[in-house]
Amino acid sequence: MTRGLILAAGRGSRMLGYRGGLPKCLVEIAGKTILQRQLDAYEEAGVNISSIALVTGYSARRFSDYRLQRFHNSFWATTQMVESLLEADQWLSSGPDTIVTYGDVFFEDAAIRALLSSNDEIAVLYDVDWISLWRQRFQNPLEDAESFIVDDSGYLLSIGQKMSDVNETSGQFMGLFKFSYHGWLKVASELRAISPIRRRKLDMTSLFQYLLDRGFEIKGIPFKGVWGEMDSQTDLCLYRDQLSDSF
């Protein structure tokens, strides 16, 4: 059995005027909240909804209608996603394997299935056709793009670096990844060795690069399919125009 963990602690300050004070994952796109779209994708991929947990932070009371196990990052305003991940450390450390998703992304069930197929201790999903989506989201695709470079065997070499050319990367990180039970235990051990001050400033791609530098193997899982990241008013308008209630 594989479980799911949704990281939904952040405020999403770049969208404050467009979501009525809601956490980003509770914004509706074409009739469904982002959170509900994630839950639907998990269910369609065969992951039992009862095995999915949520890390809250900003406006946590808004999640009261969702019967999910919850953890809370009280310091959401001054920390990054790695600290939210650590709020669920005890749960993650009890096993089994866990798929982790950012709370502000939506995706079809094929994304979950792709991660379920991996037997690696750490697997990270990436969009190989990212450029078409980024050109719709940004006037300059390099404005928000970061490196995601894999070797010939599909293992990650570099992540999270700024680029000067769209051809410098194998794809874009999608905010979906998986830890095996043993993989998480190793990652958690590394995180405990980092000073709390540094750890609070550590975002997820920086964590993955740190692990690479420490000799960890991270498998990149290529993805071609429907997904999106909600980061701005432009994103909201784009996805509302493109998605139908059938997805």
GIDA-V637895 format. One record per residue. N is the residue number from 1. SS is DSSP state (h for helix, s for strand, l for the rest). NEAR is the number of other ideal C-beta (glycine too) atoms within 12 Angstrom. Layout:
# GIDA-V637895
n:N ss:SS near:NEAR
n:N ss:SS near:NEAR
This chain:
# GIDA-V637895
n:1 ss:l near:16
n:2 ss:s near:29
n:3 ss:s near:35
n:4 ss:s near:45
n:5 ss:s near:41
n:6 ss:s near:52
n:7 ss:s near:46
n:8 ss:s near:49
n:9 ss:l near:40
n:10 ss:l near:37
n:11 ss:l near:27
n:12 ss:l near:35
n:13 ss:h near:17
n:14 ss:h near:20
n:15 ss:h near:29
n:16 ss:h near:19
n:17 ss:h near:13
n:18 ss:h near:22
n:19 ss:l near:30
n:20 ss:l near:16
n:21 ss:l near:18
n:22 ss:l near:29
n:23 ss:l near:37
n:24 ss:h near:44
n:25 ss:h near:44
n:26 ss:h near:35
n:27 ss:l near:38
n:28 ss:s near:24
n:29 ss:s near:34
n:30 ss:l near:24
n:31 ss:l near:17
n:32 ss:s near:24
n:33 ss:s near:29
n:34 ss:h near:42
n:35 ss:h near:38
n:36 ss:h near:29
n:37 ss:h near:39
n:38 ss:h near:46
n:39 ss:h near:36
n:40 ss:h near:26
n:41 ss:h near:37
n:42 ss:h near:38
n:43 ss:h near:19
n:44 ss:h near:21
n:45 ss:l near:28
n:46 ss:l near:18
n:47 ss:l near:33
n:48 ss:l near:17
n:49 ss:h near:25
n:50 ss:h near:16
n:51 ss:h near:25
n:52 ss:s near:37
n:53 ss:s near:38
n:54 ss:s near:40
n:55 ss:s near:43
n:56 ss:s near:35
n:57 ss:l near:35
n:58 ss:l near:35
n:59 ss:l near:26
n:60 ss:h near:29
n:61 ss:h near:16
n:62 ss:h near:26
n:63 ss:h near:31
n:64 ss:l near:13
n:65 ss:l near:13
n:66 ss:l near:27
n:67 ss:l near:13
n:68 ss:l near:32
n:69 ss:s near:25
n:70 ss:s near:27
n:71 ss:s near:29
n:72 ss:s near:24
n:73 ss:l near:32
n:74 ss:l near:17
n:75 ss:l near:22
n:76 ss:l near:29
n:77 ss:l near:18
n:78 ss:l near:18
n:79 ss:l near:29
n:80 ss:l near:27
n:81 ss:h near:36
n:82 ss:h near:36
n:83 ss:h near:35
n:84 ss:h near:43
n:85 ss:h near:38
n:86 ss:h near:35
n:87 ss:h near:31
n:88 ss:l near:36
n:89 ss:h near:27
n:90 ss:h near:15
n:91 ss:h near:29
n:92 ss:h near:36
n:93 ss:h near:23
n:94 ss:l near:18
n:95 ss:l near:19
n:96 ss:l near:24
n:97 ss:s near:32
n:98 ss:s near:44
n:99 ss:s near:46
n:100 ss:s near:45
n:101 ss:s near:46
n:102 ss:s near:41
n:103 ss:l near:50
n:104 ss:l near:42
n:105 ss:s near:40
n:106 ss:s near:44
n:107 ss:s near:41
n:108 ss:l near:28
n:109 ss:h near:29
n:110 ss:h near:24
n:111 ss:h near:42
n:112 ss:h near:43
n:113 ss:h near:25
n:114 ss:h near:33
n:115 ss:h near:41
n:116 ss:h near:31
n:117 ss:l near:22
n:118 ss:l near:31
n:119 ss:l near:18
n:120 ss:l near:27
n:121 ss:l near:25
n:122 ss:s near:39
n:123 ss:s near:39
n:124 ss:s near:48
n:125 ss:s near:45
n:126 ss:s near:40
n:127 ss:s near:34
n:128 ss:l near:25
n:129 ss:l near:20
n:130 ss:h near:36
n:131 ss:h near:24
n:132 ss:h near:18
n:133 ss:h near:31
n:134 ss:h near:29
n:135 ss:h near:18
n:136 ss:h near:20
n:137 ss:h near:29
n:138 ss:l near:23
n:139 ss:l near:11
n:140 ss:l near:14
n:141 ss:h near:24
n:142 ss:h near:24
n:143 ss:h near:17
n:144 ss:l near:24
n:145 ss:l near:34
n:146 ss:s near:32
n:147 ss:s near:31
n:148 ss:s near:38
n:149 ss:s near:29
n:150 ss:s near:28
n:151 ss:l near:15
n:152 ss:l near:9
n:153 ss:l near:12
n:154 ss:l near:25
n:155 ss:s near:28
n:156 ss:s near:36
n:157 ss:s near:25
n:158 ss:s near:26
n:159 ss:s near:38
n:160 ss:s near:29
n:161 ss:s near:21
n:162 ss:s near:16
n:163 ss:l near:27
n:164 ss:l near:13
n:165 ss:l near:12
n:166 ss:h near:24
n:167 ss:h near:15
n:168 ss:h near:21
n:169 ss:l near:32
n:170 ss:l near:33
n:171 ss:l near:35
n:172 ss:s near:41
n:173 ss:s near:43
n:174 ss:s near:44
n:175 ss:s near:41
n:176 ss:s near:47
n:177 ss:s near:47
n:178 ss:s near:39
n:179 ss:s near:43
n:180 ss:l near:29
n:181 ss:h near:24
n:182 ss:h near:20
n:183 ss:h near:32
n:184 ss:h near:35
n:185 ss:h near:24
n:186 ss:h near:24
n:187 ss:h near:37
n:188 ss:h near:28
n:189 ss:h near:17
n:190 ss:h near:25
n:191 ss:h near:31
n:192 ss:h near:16
n:193 ss:l near:14
n:194 ss:l near:23
n:195 ss:l near:11
n:196 ss:h near:17
n:197 ss:h near:11
n:198 ss:h near:18
n:199 ss:h near:27
n:200 ss:h near:23
n:201 ss:l near:19
n:202 ss:l near:29
n:203 ss:l near:27
n:204 ss:h near:35
n:205 ss:h near:32
n:206 ss:h near:26
n:207 ss:h near:37
n:208 ss:h near:42
n:209 ss:h near:26
n:210 ss:h near:26
n:211 ss:h near:34
n:212 ss:h near:31
n:213 ss:h near:17
n:214 ss:l near:19
n:215 ss:l near:11
n:216 ss:l near:27
n:217 ss:l near:26
n:218 ss:l near:43
n:219 ss:s near:32
n:220 ss:s near:41
n:221 ss:s near:38
n:222 ss:s near:29
n:223 ss:s near:37
n:224 ss:l near:21
n:225 ss:l near:27
n:226 ss:l near:26
n:227 ss:s near:41
n:228 ss:s near:41
n:229 ss:s near:38
n:230 ss:l near:42
n:231 ss:l near:31
n:232 ss:l near:27
n:233 ss:h near:20
n:234 ss:h near:24
n:235 ss:h near:34
n:236 ss:h near:32
n:237 ss:h near:20
n:238 ss:h near:24
n:239 ss:h near:34
n:240 ss:h near:23
n:241 ss:h near:14
n:242 ss:h near:20
n:243 ss:l near:26
n:244 ss:l near:13
n:245 ss:l near:13
n:246 ss:l near:11
n:247 ss:l near:24
